[in-house]
Amino acid sequence: MDANNITDPNTIVVEMDLVIPAPEVAQVSSSTLKIIPNSELVNGPAAIHFDVRKFIASQHGYLAHYNEDVKGILLNGSSIIEGVATNYSVNPRLLLAVLEYQSGWVTNPNAAFTDYPMGYVDANRVGLYRQTVWAANMLNRGYYLWKANAISTLTLADGQVIPIDPTINAGTVAIQYLFAQLYGYDQWLYATSQTGVVVTYFVFFGNPFSYAIEPLTPAGLAQPAMSLPFAAGERWYFTGGPHGAWDFGSAWGALDFAPPDNPGGCGASTKWVLAMADGLITRTGTGSVFQDLDNDGYEQTGWVAVYMHVAGAGRIAAGNYLFRNERVGHPSCEGGFSNATHLHVTRKYNGEWIPADGPIPFNLDGWISSGGGNGIEYDGYLTRGSTTIEAINGAQDANLISR
């Protein structure tokens, strides 16, 4: 049969060219709305005078009367929001706006979703504390990935992949990233549009851009003088290059050092952690010590040094002023995630975690931190002059470092 003489469109003959049109692909667009400035994502200078407890009490919602056992300590809702905001350095106003948008806990005295108030359904994330920690981690992850040029798309909960509009800022990406973990496209677009969580924010706190402090890290910012966190003449192991400053969502702002007297063990070392710089000890926690280097008493402003896995026995108390090389405490496994005795150090500026592999690396007695260049967490180097030491997860002669 001659293909040129076929009149039945359903007839196919040998040697006929068959053209199958490509299926239509649903076009999805990213949200271009700038929801918040960067300074409203970070628990920075703009949040200093926000009274979390007073605000929560004024709303008369479920949150105002909520209590939860957190690691053996009974905490109320205000303490949980305030504690997560402080530790993760995420603005408490934003956490409250997201909580209200997701479950109404702030204003509704009979709010639902009591197991999963941030909307993340996971049996391991039941209760306000774990839900808020998860949300803070996701917000941080979106923020710092965008700032590091390490993300250009979002994978939504329904599997759709959408581009991030290149004109938006890191604070907005943080919110888009959070809701991407929770929703498919239609709900995600609604939550991140002018009718979404930003309305809740406006009702609670007014225009978020009225709080803007830009930039949080000014051009030309330099780290103050810092030393390696142990005594001159000692040699410690450099066990961790740039990795998460606080949990996995924050910037890769931390370095790890292990003392020489307890390789591989998990007991408190006899060696002393020494202050890297001069400053006021603002608070301590389980394994943690926070040092305010500008001495105004606020962790939300200026430079802050953080020491993690410091044993409770012998640890410096809050309210003390330490000069560089004075004793902070003993390294241990206390606090956070640790399977061997070591010290984790990191820095903040105006509440923002500062990457150890970014434009303001650690400078510790002339040792300059850098990443491994392969995008692998914990990989990295310390370099002074012509000498470079690579981080090794273990105790070897090759990763011993001294002042």
Residue pairs with C-beta under 8 A, 6 or more apart in sequence:
1 11
1 13
3 13
3 15
3 16
6 13
12 18
28 160
28 162
28 185
29 162
30 154
30 162
30 163
30 164
30 165
30 176
31 165
31 168
31 176
31 189
31 192
31 193
32 165
32 167
32 168
33 168
33 172
33 192
33 193
33 194
33 198
34 168
34 169
34 172
34 209
35 171
35 172
35 175
35 192
35 197
35 198
35 201
35 208
36 94
36 171
36 172
36 175
36 198
36 201
36 208
36 209
37 169
37 171
37 208
37 209
37 211
37 212
37 213
37 214
38 143
38 169
38 170
38 171
38 214
38 215
38 216
38 352
39 45
39 46
39 91
39 171
39 211
39 212
39 213
39 214
39 216
39 350
40 46
40 91
40 93
40 94
40 171
40 208
40 211
40 212
41 90
41 91
41 94
41 139
41 143
41 170
41 171
41 174
41 175
42 89
42 90
42 91
42 143
42 171
42 216
42 350
42 351
42 352
43 85
43 86
43 88
43 89
43 90
43 91
43 92
43 299
43 300
43 351
44 89
44 91
44 213
44 216
44 300
44 301
44 350
44 351
44 352
45 213
45 298
45 300
45 301
45 350
45 351
46 91
46 211
46 212
46 213
47 85
47 91
47 92
47 93
47 300
47 351
48 298
48 300
48 301
50 92
50 93
52 78
52 81
52 82
52 85
52 92
52 96
53 78
53 82
55 96
55 204
56 63
56 64
56 77
56 78
56 81
56 96
56 106
57 64
57 78
59 106
59 107
60 107
60 109
61 104
61 105
61 106
61 107
61 108
61 109
61 111
62 104
62 105
62 108
62 109
62 110
62 111
62 114
63 77
63 78
63 81
63 99
63 105
63 106
63 111
63 128
64 77
64 78
65 77
65 109
66 76
66 77
66 80
66 105
66 128
67 74
67 75
67 76
67 77
68 74
68 75
68 77
68 80
68 127
68 128
68 129
69 75
70 80
70 129
75 83
75 129
77 105
77 128
80 128
80 129
80 132
81 92
81 95
81 96
81 99
81 132
82 92
84 90
84 95
84 129
84 132
84 133
84 136
85 91
85 92
85 95
85 136
86 299
87 246
87 285
88 133
88 136
88 137
88 140
88 246
88 247
88 249
88 250
89 140
89 246
89 250
89 299
89 348
89 351
89 352
89 353
90 136
90 139
90 140
93 201
93 204
93 205
93 208
93 211
94 139
94 175
94 201
95 132
95 135
95 136
96 106
96 204
97 197
97 200
97 201
97 204
97 205
98 118
98 135
98 175
98 178
98 197
99 105
99 106
99 117
99 118
99 132
99 135
100 106
100 107
100 200
100 204
101 191
101 196
101 197
101 200
102 113
102 117
102 118
102 119
103 111
103 112
103 113
103 116
103 117
103 118
103 119
104 111
104 112
105 111
105 113
105 117
105 128
106 204
111 117
113 119
115 126
115 127
116 122
116 125
116 126
116 131
117 128
117 131
118 131
118 132
118 134
118 135
119 182
120 131
120 134
120 135
120 181
120 182
122 134
124 130
125 131
125 134
133 247
135 178
136 249
137 247
137 248
137 249
138 174
138 177
138 178
138 181
138 249
139 174
139 175
139 177
139 178
139 249
140 174
140 246
140 247
140 249
140 250
140 251
140 353
141 174
141 177
141 248
141 249
141 250
142 151
142 170
142 173
142 174
142 175
142 176
142 177
142 178
143 170
143 171
143 173
143 174
143 177
144 170
144 249
144 250
144 251
144 252
144 353
144 355
145 151
145 173
145 177
146 164
146 170
146 173
146 174
147 170
147 251
148 251
148 252
148 355
148 358
150 375
151 164
151 173
151 177
152 163
152 164
153 161
153 162
153 163
153 164
154 161
154 162
154 164
154 176
154 177
154 180
155 161
155 180
156 162
156 180
156 183
156 184
156 185
156 188
157 180
157 181
157 182
157 183
157 184
157 188
158 183
158 184
158 185
160 184
160 185
162 185
164 173
164 176
168 176
172 192
175 192
175 197
176 188
176 192
179 187
179 188
179 191
179 192
179 197
180 188
182 188
182 191
183 191
190 196
191 197
198 208
201 208
202 208
205 211
213 350
216 349
216 350
216 351
216 352
217 349
217 350
217 352
217 354
217 360
221 349
221 360
222 360
223 303
223 347
223 354
223 360
223 362
223 363
224 277
224 293
224 303
225 277
225 324
226 276
226 277
226 305
226 324
226 362
226 363
226 364
226 365
227 274
227 276
227 277
227 324
227 325
227 364
227 365
227 403
228 236
228 257
228 276
228 364
228 365
228 367
228 401
228 402
228 403
229 257
229 273
229 274
229 275
229 276
229 307
229 328
229 343
229 345
229 364
230 236
230 257
230 259
230 271
230 272
230 273
230 274
230 343
230 403
231 271
231 272
231 274
231 325
231 403
232 402
232 403
233 402
233 403
234 260
234 271
234 402
234 403
235 260
235 400
235 401
235 402
236 257
236 258
236 259
236 260
236 271
236 400
236 401
236 402
237 257
237 258
237 259
237 260
237 263
237 392
237 394
237 395
237 396
237 399
237 400
237 401
238 255
238 256
238 257
238 382
238 389
238 390
238 391
238 392
238 399
238 400
238 401
239 256
239 257
239 258
239 342
239 391
239 392
239 393
239 394
239 395
239 399
240 254
240 255
240 256
240 257
240 342
240 344
240 378
240 380
240 391
240 393
241 255
241 356
241 357
241 369
241 370
241 371
241 372
241 378
241 379
241 380
241 381
241 390
241 391
242 252
242 253
242 254
242 255
242 355
242 356
242 357
242 369
242 370
242 371
242 377
242 378
242 379
242 380
243 252
243 254
243 256
243 377
243 378
244 250
244 251
244 252
244 253
244 254
244 377
245 251
245 252
245 253
245 254
245 306
245 346
245 347
245 348
245 353
245 354
246 306
246 346
246 353
250 353
251 352
251 353
251 354
251 355
251 358
252 355
252 356
252 357
252 371
252 377
253 346
253 347
253 348
253 353
253 354
253 355
253 356
254 308
254 344
254 345
254 346
254 356
255 344
255 345
255 346
255 356
255 362
255 369
255 380
255 382
255 391
256 342
256 343
256 344
256 345
256 378
256 391
257 331
257 342
257 343
257 345
257 401
258 331
258 340
258 341
258 342
258 343
258 395
259 269
259 270
259 271
259 331
259 341
259 342
259 343
260 271
260 395
260 400
261 269
261 270
261 271
262 269
262 341
263 340
263 394
263 395
264 340
264 394
264 395
265 340
265 341
266 332
266 333
266 338
266 339
266 340
266 341
267 332
267 333
267 341
268 311
268 313
268 330
268 331
268 332
268 334
268 341
269 311
269 330
269 331
269 332
269 341
270 330
271 330
271 331
272 327
272 328
272 329
272 330
273 307
273 310
273 327
273 328
273 329
273 330
273 331
273 343
274 324
274 325
274 326
274 327
274 328
275 291
275 305
275 322
275 323
275 324
275 325
275 326
275 327
275 328
276 305
276 324
276 345
276 364
277 291
277 293
277 303
277 305
277 324
278 293
278 321
278 322
278 323
278 324
279 291
279 292
279 293
279 294
279 295
279 303
279 305
279 321
279 322
280 291
280 292
280 295
280 297
280 319
280 320
280 321
280 322
281 289
281 290
281 291
281 292
281 316
281 317
281 318
281 319
281 320
281 321
281 322
282 290
282 291
282 292
282 297
282 298
282 299
282 304
282 318
283 290
283 299
283 318
284 290
284 310
284 315
284 316
284 317
284 318
285 335
286 312
286 334
286 335
287 308
287 309
287 310
287 311
287 312
287 332
287 333
287 334
287 335
287 336
288 306
288 307
288 308
288 310
288 335
288 336
289 306
289 307
289 308
289 310
289 315
289 316
289 328
289 329
290 299
290 304
290 305
290 306
291 304
291 305
291 306
291 307
291 322
292 298
292 299
292 302
292 304
293 302
293 303
293 304
293 305
294 301
294 302
294 303
295 321
296 302
299 348
299 351
300 350
300 351
301 350
301 351
302 349
302 350
303 347
303 348
303 349
304 347
304 348
304 349
305 345
305 346
305 347
306 345
306 346
306 347
306 348
307 328
307 329
307 343
307 344
307 345
308 335
308 336
308 343
308 344
308 345
308 346
309 331
309 332
309 333
309 334
309 335
309 336
309 338
309 341
309 342
309 343
309 344
310 328
310 329
310 330
310 331
310 332
310 334
310 335
310 343
311 329
311 330
311 331
311 332
311 334
312 334
313 330
314 327
314 329
314 330
315 328
315 329
315 330
316 322
316 327
316 328
316 329
322 328
331 341
331 342
331 343
332 338
332 341
333 339
333 340
333 341
333 342
336 344
338 344
345 362
346 353
346 354
346 356
347 353
347 354
347 362
348 354
349 360
354 360
355 361
356 362
356 369
356 371
356 380
357 369
357 370
357 371
357 380
361 368
361 369
361 370
362 368
362 369
362 382
363 369
364 382
365 384
365 403
366 384
366 385
367 382
367 383
367 384
367 389
367 401
368 382
368 383
368 384
369 380
369 381
369 382
370 380
370 381
370 382
370 383
371 379
371 380
371 381
372 379
372 380
372 381
378 391
378 393
379 390
379 391
380 390
380 391
381 388
381 389
381 390
381 391
382 388
382 389
382 391
382 401
383 389
389 398
389 399
389 400
389 401
390 398
390 399
391 399
392 398
392 399
